[in-house]
């Protein structure tokens, strides 16, 4: 499935070890791990994780572009902008 491999590459493009929140072999989001670790994440990590979860689920529920724009590094904003110009969903 092309969208799945695109998603794996997207997750890997962020230098924040976001892979730990997915079991890619079983194609599932590790929701319990997200809920447990989320409060201790940095603001940037929360924005990236929220973005990735929304792409994974194919709906905008968590990610806030306005807040993220002012808090993410320029490299992370570019990754999201690249996705925005050629979006895909899992």
Secondary structure as UniProt FT lines:
FT   HELIX           2..13
FT   TURN            15..16
FT   HELIX           18..21
FT   STRAND          22..23
FT   TURN            24..27
FT   STRAND          28..29
FT   HELIX           31..37
FT   HELIX           38..40
FT   HELIX           43..57
FT   HELIX           65..71
FT   HELIX           74..85
//
